[in-house]
Amino acid sequence: MTPEQALSAQGHTKLASHPPTKTAMRTRKIGHHYPSMSPPNDLSERELEVLRLVAQGLSDARIAEILVNSPRTVNAHLRSIYRKLDITSRHAATLFALKQQLT
């Protein structure tokens, strides 16, 4: 079952089929997503980018390619995200991103 199918089965909206372009990623502003103008759980801007891409069902390798870093760096960001959100899986991270309307 794909991440999209799993989320659809739980009543969530469909994820974007294509990852954002590098230009689109650079032009996003955190304040547009949060009324309080601060990211949830003190996530950095890069962690938010990683979280958005995880929520789209992308692999660490694909996220690294989009963000122009290594899969190991992406994994380090994920560990930090998991710690800050007190979660333990990509699934939980995806649900968090959907509930916070980060996608």
Beta strands, then each sheet from edge to edge (+ up, - down):
end
